[in-house]
Amino acid sequence: MTDKFSFHMNRRTLIKTGVLAGAAQIASPFVRTAWAADTIKIGVDNPLTGTYAALGKNEALGMQMAVDEINAKGGILGRPIELSVEDSTSGDAGVAVQKARKLIDRDQVSFIIGNINSALAQAIANVANEKGVFHVVPGGHTDSVTGSNCHWNTFRVCNTTSTEANSVATSLIKNAGKKWYYLTPDYAFGHSLQAGLEKAAAKLGGEKAGEDLTPLGTTDFSSYLIKAQAANPDVLIILQQGDDGVNVLKQAVQFGLDKKLHLAGAQMELEVQLGLPPEARVGTWVFEWYWNQPGVPHVAEFVAEVRKRSGGHVPTARTWFGYASIHTCALAAAQANSLDPVKMARAMQGFKLPPEIALMPDGAYFREGQNQLIPNLYVGHCQAQGKDDPEDLFAVEEVVKGADVSPTLEETMCKQDWPA
């Protein structure tokens, strides 16, 4: 996907310096100087290539912005911080695990951040738990990460797939119809998101008209779309993300499906919308964070700073995920007054993010016993053109409180096994 938000990075430079480069779209890049020996390293194991590259690069922009802010205020516990960055790829769990072990064992990072791909996020979480390292998942959504396979040391900023599904199901049943056909990416995220939608729809009288699983990296969705049209659903649920999301939506509109049924899904990204022609910016979706929030404290300042660093472009949810993830590390150390992972994890139980980090109307907090951030979600429809800004491509119809649509702690099946 050609993404206006992406910034160019030389991977060799990233690994050599341990920081994010690419001055073309960062106004004030964080340049590694002769840090003292007590520099704190934060390892980043996230995609910079493949289907999710654009999302990963925007998370990286948010991470770097947070690093700059934290260092300007004295670092973590009075020590400067820097990023050690590895490209996990977009879909190879083996590579992601190898990179996680490298960051922990060789680079001696104090924290590890990753991943966008849910399967990779879970794999990294398992390594971080084995090594006892504080871990933050910025954007991998599948329920198990903070559910059935949760860990005491893994915290997640983005929502669970069940929460996303619950936030949009009522609107879809009410406004679009009860008969749904699913196009689902064939890995942990897609399976979990579809399961959440099926469960949420069934409670409201919805039914499944059919489904297809699509491999990650699919470029031609025509056979799937023909099959979906033949099932005559009310709603075509599209769960692909990144480049796959761009391709499937373009082709659905080329087939004229937007005129025959309702296109929708439980997660939409601004990166995808920017990769689409205006006529393909359609449907009902959930945004997990949105930049146009009039009257919400600190949001305008955040947007302005990102625009300074990105050549005038607005932040996406991914920018905020990366930003909040790095600040979560710093806040955990400050709350615990320690870099001990157990002390940090205990200090963050039930912790509410400061308003200047949460950047949403009702704030956001990490649920105790699960380490899952409970934020607001934004339900609405995509729009072909922004009214007052060319990048305002989503009309928010409802701000949903995450606490109202998140499964209970018991329903998540999270059982944390804390060290003695």
N, C-alpha and C positions, 0 to 999 in steps of 0.2 A: 504494500500500500504506500503510495506517495503521500506523505503526511506533512502538512505545513508546520506541525509542531515539532517534528524531529529535528535534532541538531546533529551535525556530523562529528564523529569521534574516531580517532585512531586507536584501535584496540591495543596495539603495542604500547602506545603512550599511556593509555589508561593503566595497564598492568605495571608498567615501569614506574610511574609516578604515584599510583594509588589514588588518583583524583580524577574527576570528570573534566575533560577538556572540551574544546569546541567553541572557541570564542565567538564564532559567527553568530551564535544565538544565546550567549550568556554575556550580559553586559559587564559583570564584574566577576570573572572566573576565580575560583578558589585555587590559587597557585601554591603548590607545596614548596615551602622554603626549608631552611635548616631547622626543622622542629627539634626540640629537646628530646632526649631519649625517652621521656615519659609521655610521649604522644599516645593518645588513645585511638586505636584503629577500629573502624566499623566496616565489616565485610559486607559487600553487596553481591549477591548471587542471583542475577535477574537477566531476562533476555534483552540483548542488544541486536540480535539478528533473528530472522525468521518471521513467522506470522505475527508475533506479538512485539516486534522490535519498536514500533512507534509508541506503543503503550509503555514499554520499558524505558524508552528514552525520556518520556515525559515524567515518569516516576523519578528518574535520575535527576531531572531538572529540579523537581521539588526537594529531593534529598540534598542536593548541593545548596539550594537556598537555605535550608534548615542548618546545614553545616556552617555556612557563612554567618547566620544569625547567632548561633551558639558560640562560635569562636569570638565573635565581636563582643560577647558578654562574658568572656573569660573561659569558655570551653566547658568541659564536664569535670566537675570537682576541681576547677582551677587548672585543668590540663587541656591543651589543644587537641582537637580531633581531626581525623582525616579519613577518607574513604579508600578502601581497597576494593577495586571493582573487578568482577569476573563475569563473562558472558555465559550464562547458563544454557544458551540456545532457547528456542521457544517450546521444544517438546521432547528433549532427550533427558530423561531422569538420571541416566547413568552419568552424563556429563555434569548435571547439576550437583549430584552427590560428590563426584570427584572434586569439583570446584569448592564445595562446602568444606570438605576435608582439607583442601589446600589452604583455604582462608584461615581455618581454625588452627591447623597443625603447623603450617609454615609461616603464615603471616601473623599469627598470634593475635587475631582480632578479639576484641572484648564483647562485640555484638555481631550478629549476622542478620541481614535483611534479605528476604526473598520468599515467595516467587509469585509471578503473575499466573503462570500455569498451575492449576490446583494440584495436579499429580506431582509436579516438581516441588511445590510448596510443602506437601506432605513428606516427600522424601528428604528435603532439607530439614524439616522439623524433627524427623527421626534421628538424623545425624546430630543436630544441635542438642537433642535430648541425651543421646549417648555421650556427648562430650561435655554436657552441662553448661552450654552457652546460651545466654539470653537471646531470643530469636523473635523477630517481628515479621509477620507476613503482611506485605502491603496490599496485594491484590489477587490472591488466589482464594476462590470463594467456596469450594466444596465443603459441605457440612462437617465432614469427618475431622478437618484440621483443628477445629475447636469443639468437636463432638466426640464421636466414638473412638477416635484416635488422638485425643487431645493430650497435651503435655503441660506440666507446670511452668515450663520456661518459654512456651510459645504464645505470643500475643498476636492478635489479628486486627488490622485496621478496617479492611473492607468487610462487607456483610456476608453472612452465610447465604447459601442459595435458597434455603427455606424462607429466610426473611425477605429476600427479594421477591420470591414467588408470592408470598402472602400479601405483600404491599400492593401488587398490581392485579391480583385475581378478581377482586370484587368489581373493580372498574371495568375489566374486560367482560365479565359475565353480564354486567348490567348494560353496557353500551355496545358490545360487539357480538355477543352470542355465546352459546354453551358448547358448541361442537368444535373441538380444537384438533388441529393436525400439527405434529411436532417435527421440526428439522433440528437435529441435535448433534453437536460435535461429539465424536466417539472417544471420550476420555472422561476422567473423574468429574470435572466441572459440568460437562453437558449432562451426564447421567444424573448427577445430584440435582441440577436445576430442573430438569424435566420431572424428576420424581417429586420435587417440591411443588411444581405447578399442577401436576396431576392430583396430588393430595389436596391442594388448596381449591382446585376447581371442583373436585368431587364433593367437597363440603357444601358447595354452592349450587349443586345440581349439574355441573359440567360433565362432559363425556369426551373420551378420546376417539377421534375419527381415524387416526393412524399415526405412524411415526416412521422416520428414517434416521439412521445414524450415519453421519458423514465423517470421513477421515480428516484429521487436522491437516490443513494445507490444500484442501479441495479448491479447485479453480472453476470447474464446470459443474453447476448444480442443476442443469436442465432436466436430467432424468428424474431427480428428486422432485422438482417443481411440477413436472407433468403428472407424476404419481399423486402429489398432494392435491392438485386441482381436480383430478378424477374422483377423489374422496369427497368432494363438495363440502368442505368444512365452513363454519362461520368465520373461524380465525386460523390463520397460519402462524404458528408460534415459531419464530426464528431465534435460535439460541447461539448461533455462531458469533464469534468476536474477531477483532483485529482484521487482517486481510480477508479472512473467510467471511466475516460479516459484510464487508464492502461488496465482495463478489456475489454473495447470495441475494442481497437487496437489489443490486443493479439488475441482476438477471430476473428477479421476481417482477420488477417493474417493466422490464423489457417484454416479459410474457403477458403483461397486462393484469397480473393477479391483484394488484392494488385496486383495480376497478371491479373485481369480482368477489373479493373477500377482504377481511380485515387483516393487515399485517401487524404483528405485535411481538413482544418478548418481555423477559423479566430483567434485562440488562441492556443498556445502550451506552455507548461511549462517544464523546465529542470527536475523538479521533476518527471513528467510523463515519460520522456525519460529514466531517470535512472531506473525507475521501469519496463521498458520493456526489453525483450530479443532483441539482436541486429537486428534480422530479422524483428522485428515489428517497428523499428525506420525508418519510411518511410513517404513520403507525403510532401505536400506544406503547410506551416503554417506562422503565425506571432508570433514573439517573441516581447514582449514589452520592454525588456532590455536584452542585452546579454553581457556576461563577456569578450568575446574575441573581443576586439576593438583596434587593433594595432594603435598606434599613437594618440589616444584620450587622452588628458591630464587627469591625476589623476586616470584613470581606473586601471592601473597596481598596483598602491599603494593600492587601494580599494580591489582588488582581493587578493593581498598578505596578507592584514590584515585579511580578512575573512578566508583565508586558515589557518592562525595561530590560529583562534578561532574555526575552524570546523574540525580539524584533517586532513587538507590538501585539503578539498573540495572547489570547486569554488562557488562564489555567484550565486544565481539564480535571476530572475526578482523579485521574492518575497522578497529576501534579500534586494534588492534595494528599493522596495516599502516601507518596514518597516523603512529602514534607512532614506529615503527621507521624510517620514511622520513625524518622530520625529523632524528632522531638520526643517520642515515646521513650527511646533509649536514654536521652538526656534527663527526662523527667524521672525515670525509674532510678537512675543513679542519684539524682538530687534528693528524691524522697527517702531513699535508703541511706544516703550519705555514704555510699559504698559502691564498689564495682562487683561485689559478691552477687552472683546470679540469683541465688535463693533469696537473699535479702531484697534485691530489686524486685523480683517477681511477687514476693509477699507484699511489698510496699505498694504495688500497683493494683491490688485486689480492690475492686470497686472505685478505682481512681477516676475522677472526672477531669477531662482535658480542660485547660484554661481556655477562655473564650477566643483568644487570639490564635489558638491552635485548632480548636474545634470548628470554628467558622461556619456555624449553622444555628438556626433559631433556638433549638432546645438543648444545645450542647451535645456532648457525647461522653460516655463513660465505659470503662472496662468492667464487664460483669464479673463479679467475684465467683470463683470456682470454675470459670470457663475461659477467662482471658479474652473474651470477644468484645470488641467495641460495639456499643449500642448507640447509633446515631440517628439522624433524620434521613429519610429517603424522599426522592422527588419523583412523583408520578405525573405524567402528562403526555404530550404528543410532539413529535418532531415537526419542524416547519422548514419549508424550502428556503426561505430567506429570513435573515434577521430584520426586525423592524427598525431598530435604532443602531444595531451593530451587526456587521456581516457575520460574526461568529456566534450570534445569539440564535442558535438553531433548535432550541427546545423551549416549548411553552409549558411551564409548570402549572398543573391544575390542582395539585394537592401535595402538601408537605406532610408526610406520614411519620409519626413517631415510631422509631425502631422498637421501643419497648412494647408498643401495642401489637406488633406483628411478628416479633421474634418468638421462636419456640421457648418454652420454659427450660430451666436448667435441667430438669428431669428428662424432658423430651430430647434434649441434645445428646444424652447418654455420655456426657463428659465425666470421667472419673479420673481426677488428677492424682498421680502417684508421686508425692513430694519426697525429696530426700530426707533421710532421718536427721 
